[in-house]
Amino acid sequence: MNGLLGKKVGMTQVFSDRGDCIPVTVIQVEKCVPILQKTEEKNGYQSVLVAYGERKPKHTSKPLQGFYDKHKASPAKVLAEFRDQSIDGAELGKPLNVEMFGEGDLVNVIGVSKGRGFAGVMKRHGFGGAPASHGHAEIFRGGGSIGMHTYPGRVLKGKKMPGRMGGVKVHVKNLTVVRIDKENNVLLVRGAVPGPNGRLVRIVKSERA
């Protein structure tokens, strides 16, 4: 098993042995327990199902409670599946921690980016806008022409236009693990990771590590 779930706490900075200031994201790993191993023979694909956090039994539906009882696990906030991962049967039911990573390792972080709502073309796609000189009115932040006159007489797919911005899955690759706090189960990763503070992210060892 080379991955786990964690909560993005925020960003800070640490100093290296040479005195360099390194911007890092703090990721707190709470209760993260693998409870089910799926295999090619039985399920058609290989993965590990991980239960993250804790949920009160009164907030758990009966079918879901039956699933947890079957696998001898307590109700969790989130069930997440890690594809193409495997784990020893003896490790099922034992919490995962940040010790699976080491300082200097490369990791991939997957999360959902901040939702920005409905945005125009200048904010969403970086358009420059129309000239703000004499003769222009009320079109300064517009997108301009979006199609053609007769043929094919429609807006082509993929045209950059206003729309909902953010709130999509983002995969950031090859971030460096700067520091590990085993006592508090905290990971410090160099650079920014997607999503607002408090959002869950996946941390998986990079293939380049």
Backbone hydrogen bonds, N-H to C=O, Kabsch-Sander energy under -0.5 kcal/mol:
donor,donor_aa,acceptor,acceptor_aa,energy
4,L,203,I,-2.1
6,G,201,V,-2.2
7,K,28,Q,-3.4
8,K,6,G,-0.5
8,K,199,R,-2.5
9,V,7,K,-0.5
9,V,26,V,-3.0
10,G,26,V,-1.0
12,T,24,V,-2.5
14,V,22,I,-2.3
16,S,20,D,-2.4
19,G,16,S,-1.5
22,I,14,V,-3.4
22,I,20,D,-0.6
24,V,12,T,-2.6
25,T,189,V,-3.0
26,V,10,G,-3.2
27,I,25,T,-0.5
27,I,187,L,-2.8
28,Q,7,K,-2.8
28,Q,26,V,-0.5
29,V,27,I,-0.5
29,V,185,N,-2.5
30,E,28,Q,-0.7
33,V,51,A,-2.9
35,I,49,L,-2.6
36,L,49,L,-1.3
38,K,36,L,-0.5
38,K,47,S,-2.8
43,N,39,T,-2.8
44,G,39,T,-0.8
44,G,40,E,-1.0
45,Y,39,T,-0.9
47,S,38,K,-1.7
48,V,82,F,-1.7
49,L,36,L,-2.9
50,V,48,V,-0.5
50,V,80,A,-3.5
51,A,33,V,-3.3
52,Y,50,V,-0.5
52,Y,78,V,-3.0
53,G,31,K,-3.1
55,R,75,P,-1.8
59,H,56,K,-1.8
60,T,57,P,-1.7
65,Q,61,S,-2.6
66,G,62,K,-2.4
67,F,63,P,-1.6
68,Y,64,L,-2.2
69,D,65,Q,-2.5
70,K,66,G,-2.1
71,H,67,F,-1.4
72,K,69,D,-1.1
73,A,68,Y,-2.5
77,K,52,Y,-1.2
78,V,52,Y,-2.0
80,A,50,V,-2.7
80,A,78,V,-0.5
82,F,48,V,-2.8
83,R,81,E,-0.7
84,D,46,Q,-2.8
85,Q,82,F,-0.8
91,E,88,D,-1.5
92,L,88,D,-0.6
92,L,89,G,-0.8
93,G,34,P,-3.2
94,K,91,E,-1.9
96,L,32,C,-3.7
100,M,97,N,-1.3
101,F,98,V,-1.9
104,G,177,V,-3.2
105,D,102,G,-2.2
107,V,175,L,-2.7
108,N,204,V,-3.6
109,V,172,V,-2.7
110,I,202,R,-2.1
111,G,170,V,-2.1
113,S,111,G,-0.5
113,S,168,V,-2.7
116,R,165,M,-2.9
117,G,165,M,-0.8
119,A,163,G,-2.7
124,R,120,G,-2.7
125,H,121,V,-2.1
126,G,121,V,-0.5
126,G,122,M,-0.7
127,F,121,V,-1.5
130,A,140,F,-1.8
136,H,133,S,-1.6
142,G,139,I,-1.4
156,L,154,R,-0.5
159,K,156,L,-1.4
161,M,159,K,-0.7
163,G,119,A,-2.1
165,M,117,G,-2.8
167,G,114,K,-0.5
170,V,111,G,-3.5
172,V,109,V,-2.9
172,V,170,V,-0.6
173,K,171,H,-0.6
175,L,107,V,-3.0
177,V,105,D,-2.6
178,V,176,T,-0.7
178,V,188,L,-2.4
179,R,188,L,-1.3
181,D,186,V,-2.8
182,K,180,I,-0.7
185,N,181,D,-0.8
186,V,181,D,-2.2
187,L,27,I,-2.7
188,L,179,R,-2.5
189,V,25,T,-2.3
189,V,187,L,-0.6
190,R,176,T,-3.1
191,G,23,P,-2.4
198,G,8,K,-4.1
199,R,196,P,-1.7
201,V,6,G,-2.8
202,R,110,I,-2.8
203,I,4,L,-2.8
204,V,108,N,-2.7
204,V,202,R,-0.5
205,K,2,N,-2.6
206,S,106,L,-2.7
209,A,206,S,-1.1
